Amino acid sequence: MGSSAFITRADGEVEQHLQYLPSDYYRNGETFIDQRMDHWSSRYTFSAKEKDLATSYNYFGARYYDSEVSVWLSVDPLADDFPSWTPYHYCHANPLNMIDPDGNSADWVERDGKAVWDPDVHGESDIDPNSGDSYIGKTAYGTNDEGQLIYGDQYGNTHRVSGVPLEGVTIEHKQTEHEKTMSNPIVQAVHQSQQKVLDHTLAYPFDFIGGVYDFVSTYVEMRRANWTNSDRYFHSKANFKASKRGPGGAKAAKHLSNLREIIDQRVKGDSRADAERDQEANLYGRNMGWKYRYERNVVPRSVLTKYRPHNLPEKY
């Protein structure tokens, strides 16, 4: 995605090292590692877009993006074309395969007997009636000069296909009144705004304190268990429990994890490689906690299988 990772001086020496949370589990772009040689910090970080130092929002040109919660801060200009999606979503929640630099998209038109991808066309109303062009849509089917069937996707790419597209197939589903209400983008936006206000204002300090408690209690568990090769499991478990509370707990988990690794390296003498492996376990726990945030009955031992020792007693 073009994000800045290693920022160097003119002589090639690394000035700043950045890493970001992966795009899994509803987060995309939050800074995970920020290592600097001094107090200077680049403003061009996630997706190489400029970060507003006052708000920590990334400026993409048409909209601001909040990488802490992975949403745009203004409505998509083409939100009416996607009524089933919140107008604040980013590229249909699929940033690995899609890009959305400004919220606009282009469509296919028929021009001189050929299907052409036109970046200036976003709907039938953009077609000049005197041009002779015909509007096709966001995707298109046709044949090339060799007679092979070609599919044009919604991003302007063409793909050779071996079958013939089905026509006239309609799948109907009658929505309940509740489904109709909940699919309304305005209702979805209101719910997301309410959750964001709760997460980042009213609940945030309590979740942060709860996250600190999760770390202390899990550390006591780890000492009580005294189990070989279980450290990283308990690291991930503390991060899981704290992050499951919400953004406040996740922030506490991130700060406490970073503080612990600094102490382990500078006081206990752990190697950098050990610290990086510990941070992988910490991040794994936070991601899993965020993934299962709204599932009340999930227990850490059932989902944190990557680092859990095989014979560790079930009470842990």
N, C-alpha and C positions, 0 to 999 in steps of 0.2 A: 504493500500500500504506500510505499515511499516514505515511511516513517524514519526519522533520524535515529541512528543507533550509535555510531561513533563519530564525534565531532572533533576534528583535529586542527592543530595550528598550522601555520604556513610551512613549518619544518617537518610536519608529519606526526608530531607528538600528539597523543590523544588528550584532549582537554575535557571532554565529557562523554560518559557512557550511559546510554538510555535503553531500557527495555520496557515493554508494555504488556499488560494482561492480554491473553489471547481472546479471540472473539467468541469463545464458548460461554455458555451459561449466562447469557444476557449482558455481558460486559464486553466492551470493545474500546480499547484506547487508553484506559487508565494507566498512568505511569507505575511500573512495578519496581524498576531499579533506576536510580538517578545518582551516578557517581561523578564527582567533579574534582579537578585539581585545585580549584580555588572557588571563590564565591560567584564567579561569572557563570551564567546559564544561558543557553540558546533559547530564543523565543520560538524557534521553528522545530517542533517536536513531532507529535502524532500526525501521520500523513503529510509531514513536512509543512503543515499549516501553522500560521502564526498564533501563538497562545497569548491571550490577554492576561498580563501579569496581575492585573487587579482582580479579575474574576476567575482565572484559570480556565476560561472557555477558549476553544480553538475556533479561529475565524476562517471559514471556508470560502469566503467571497460573497455568497448569497445569504448564508445563514451561519449562526454560531452553533457550535456543538459542545455538549457537556460530556466529556469522556468519563466522568465519575459515575454517571447513570446511563450513558450510552444513548442519548436522545438529542435530536435537534431542539433548539429553543424557540423556533418559529415554525409555522405551518408550511408543509410541502406545497409549492406553487401548483402542483398537479394532484393535490389531494382528492379532488372530485373524481379523478379517474380510478381511484382505488378506494371505494366506499367501505370495504371490509377491513381496511387497515387504519390504524391511528394516523392522523396527519403529521405526527412527529416521528414516524419510524424512519429508519435508515435502510435503503435498498432492500426492502422486504426481509429484513433480518438475515440476510445472506451476504455478508461483506467479503467472503472468500471468493465468490463467483460473480459478484455484481459491484458496480461503482455508481455513486450518485453525487457528483461534485456540486450540483446546484439545484437538484430537484426536477430538472427537465428531462425529457426523453425525445427521441426522434422516431419517425414512422416510415413505412414503406409506401411508395407510390409507383404507379405504372407510367412509364415514360418511354415513348417511341417503341412500344411493344415489349419493354423489358421492365422487370421489377427493380426499382432503385431505392436505396436507403438515402433519405433526404434529412439532414440534421435541422433544417429550417421548418419541417412539417411536424406538427404535434397533434393534428386532427384534420378532419375534412374541411373545416373552415379556412385552413391555411393554404388550400389549393387555389391557384389563380385560375378562374374559369376560362380565361383566354389562352392558357398554356397548353391545353390538350392533355394534361396529366389527369390521372384518376387515382383517388385515394384507395389504398388496399387495406392498411391497418398496421398494427404493431408487429405482426408476423406475416410471412408470405410463403407460398409454395409456387414453384415454377420449374422449368427445365432449362438446362444450359445448352450450349451449341452442340453438344454430343448426345442430347436427348436424355440425359440423366436427371432424375428428380432431385431438386435442390430445395432445402428449407432455409428461410431467412428468419433468424431469431430477433428478439426485441432489442438487441444491442448492435444490430447491423452486421452480424456475422452470418456467413452462409455455410450450410452443412449438407453433404451428400447423404441421401437417405435411400434405403433399400426397399422400403414398402411404399404403399400408396395411402395417403391420408384419408381417413374416413370422413364422410360428409353427412350432414343431416342427423347426427346422433345428439340427442338432447337428454340430459340427466336432470330430473326434477326432484326437488326436495322442498316440502312445505314447511316453512319455519314456524315455530311456535311464537306466541306473542313475546315471551321472554327472550328468545333468540333474536327476534327482530329488534327488540329494545337494546340488547347487549351488543349487537353488531353495528349499531349506529355509531359512527366515528365521533360524534359529539359526546355521547355517553362514555365511550371508551376514553376520550381525552379527559373528561371530568374525573373519571375514576383514577386515571394515572396521575392527574394533578393532585387529587386528594391523597393518594399514596405517597407521592413525592413530598408533599407538605408534611405529612405525618413522619416519614422517614428522616427528613432533614431538619425538622424543627422540634416538634413535640417529643417524638420518641428518640431522637438522636442521642441526647446526653444519657438517657437511661440505658440505651443499647450499648453505648460506649462503656459505661460502668459495668454493665452485665458482661461485656466482652472481657474486661479486665478480670472479673470474677471467674469466667470460664478458663482463663489462662492459669490462674492460681490454683483452682480446683483440679485441673488436669495435671498440673505439675505435681501436686500432692499424690494424685493417682499413679503417676509414673514412678515416683519414689517408692510408693507402697508396693507396686507391682514388682519393681526391681528385676525386670525381664530382659534377657539378652536380646540385642538388636531390635528394641522396641522404641527407641528414642524418636525416630522419624514418624512412627505411627502416632505417638502422643503429640508430637508437633502438629501433625495434620489434624488430629482430633481437636486440639485447642482452637485452631483456626476455623475448623468446621463449625464448632458450637458457637463461636463468637460471630462469625459471618452469617449464620442462620438467623441471627437476631435482626439483621438489617444493616444499612450503611454505617451506622454508628458502631456496631459491633465489628464490622469488617475493617473499619478504620483503626479501631483499637488493636485488632489482630495484626494488621500490617505494621503498625508502629512497634508493638511489643516484639514481633518476630524480628524486625530489623535491629532493634535494640539488643535482643539476645544474641544475634549473630555477631554484632560488633563486640560485645563482651566476650563471647567465646573465642573470637580471633585475637583480641588484644590482651585479654587477661588469661584465658585458659590455653592460648597458643594453638587453637585449631587452625588447620590449613584453609586456604581460600577454596580449594576443591570441596572440602567437607562443608564449608559454609554455603556454597552454591547448591550442594545436594540437600542441605537442610532447607534452603529457601524453596527448592522445588517441592519438597514435602509441604511446606507452609502454604505455597500457592495452590497446590493440589487440594488441601483442606479447605481453603477459602472458596475455591471454585465449586467444590462439591457442596459446601454449605449454602452458597448462593443458588445452586441448582435445586436443592431440596428445601429451600427456605419455607415454602408454604405447605410442606408435607409434615404434619405434626407427629406422626407415629414412627418416622424413620429414626433408626438408631445408628450412631457412628460405625459400630463394628460391622454393620451389614452393607455399608457403602464404601468405607475407606479400606478396601481390600488390597490396594496397591502396596501399602507399607505395613499392614497388620501381620505380625508373626503368626505362623500356622497354629501353634499350640498355646497362644495367649489365652488365659481364662476368659470365659464369655462375659464376666461382670465388667471387663474392661472394653 
